[in-house]
Amino acid sequence: MKRSEFDAWAAAELDAVESALDAWVPADAPAGLGLA
């Protein structure tokens, strides 16, 4: 795997994780977790 391929894969995985967390953590979560 080339570095550019890894970077693209990592960015896609990060987006998937952030989307899942956005869907799972409510906006009114304690300590502002929903605002991150």
Secondary structure, DSSP 8 states (H G I E B T S, - for coil): --HHHHHHHHHHHHHHHHHHHHHHS-TT-GGGGGG-
